[in-house]
């Protein structure tokens, strides 16, 4: 069935969804459909780490992620994904790009 349904979110969430969809060249509806369908389980070794609170799920790593996100929210200094992606895609080529410079977004 292909019925249209209205989903309400706060402004900040709507802006985030719109930005992520635009960055991927898709509509918000398509982004949400992809997210809903992407029930991809973690590899067993990653799932074990998650369950134990190790690796990227360790308290130290999560605290650092929280600190960095708070810093970004405070300063809005970062790198646009399209610049990072272009830089990474240039690795190993004759026209390798310089590392992008952080700036206020």
C-alpha positions as CSV (number, residue, x, y, z in Angstrom):
1,X,0.0,0.0,0.0
2,X,1.3,3.5,-0.9
3,X,-0.8,5.8,1.3
4,X,0.4,9.2,2.4
5,X,0.6,9.7,6.2
6,X,1.5,12.9,8.1
7,X,4.3,12.5,10.7
8,X,4.8,15.4,13.1
9,X,8.3,16.1,14.5
10,X,9.9,19.2,16.1
11,X,11.5,21.8,14.0
12,X,15.1,20.7,14.8
13,X,14.3,17.1,13.8
14,X,12.6,18.3,10.6
15,X,15.7,20.4,9.7
16,X,18.0,17.5,10.4
17,X,16.0,15.1,8.3
18,X,15.8,17.6,5.5
19,X,19.6,18.1,5.6
20,X,20.4,14.4,5.7
21,X,18.0,13.7,2.8
22,X,19.4,16.6,0.8
23,X,23.0,15.4,1.4
24,X,22.0,12.0,0.0
25,X,20.1,13.4,-2.9
26,X,16.7,12.0,-1.8
27,X,13.4,13.1,-0.3
28,X,12.7,13.0,3.4
29,X,10.1,10.3,2.7
30,X,12.7,8.1,0.9
31,X,15.2,8.7,3.7
32,X,12.7,7.6,6.4
33,X,11.7,4.6,4.3
34,X,15.4,3.6,4.0
35,X,15.9,4.1,7.8
36,X,12.8,2.1,8.6
37,X,13.8,-0.8,6.3
38,X,17.5,-0.8,7.4
39,X,17.1,-3.4,10.2
40,X,20.6,-4.5,9.7
41,X,22.0,-6.4,12.6
42,X,25.5,-5.8,13.9
43,X,28.2,-8.3,13.2
44,X,28.3,-10.8,16.1
45,X,31.6,-9.4,17.4
46,X,30.2,-5.8,17.3
47,X,27.0,-7.0,19.1
48,X,29.1,-8.6,21.8
49,X,31.1,-5.4,22.3
50,X,27.8,-3.4,22.5
51,X,26.3,-5.8,25.0
52,X,29.5,-5.5,27.2
53,X,29.7,-1.7,26.8
54,X,33.1,-2.0,25.2
55,X,34.8,-0.4,22.2
56,X,32.6,2.4,20.7
57,X,30.0,1.7,23.4
58,X,32.4,2.1,26.3
59,X,31.6,4.8,28.8
60,X,34.8,6.7,28.0
61,X,34.0,6.7,24.2
62,X,30.4,7.7,24.8
63,X,31.5,10.5,27.1
64,X,33.9,11.8,24.5
65,X,31.2,11.6,21.8
66,X,28.9,13.6,24.1
67,X,31.6,16.2,24.8
68,X,32.4,16.6,21.1
69,X,28.7,16.9,20.2
70,X,28.2,19.5,22.9
71,X,31.3,21.4,21.7
72,X,29.9,21.4,18.1
73,X,26.5,22.5,19.3
74,X,28.1,25.4,21.2
75,X,30.6,26.5,18.5
76,X,29.0,25.1,15.3
77,X,32.6,24.5,14.0
78,X,32.9,21.5,11.8
79,X,33.4,20.1,8.3
80,X,30.6,19.7,5.7
81,X,30.3,16.0,4.7
82,X,30.5,16.8,1.0
83,X,34.0,18.3,1.6
84,X,35.1,15.3,3.7
85,X,33.7,12.9,1.1
86,X,35.5,14.6,-1.8
87,X,38.8,14.7,0.2
88,X,38.5,10.9,1.0
89,X,37.6,10.1,-2.6
90,X,40.8,11.9,-3.7
91,X,43.1,9.7,-1.6
92,X,45.7,7.9,-3.7
93,X,44.9,9.9,-6.8
94,X,47.1,12.3,-8.7
95,X,44.9,15.1,-7.6
96,X,44.7,14.4,-3.9
97,X,42.9,17.2,-2.1
98,X,44.3,18.9,1.1
99,X,42.6,18.1,4.4
100,X,39.4,20.2,4.7
101,X,39.6,23.1,7.2
102,X,37.0,23.2,10.0
103,X,34.8,26.3,10.0
104,X,31.6,27.6,11.5
105,X,28.7,25.9,9.9
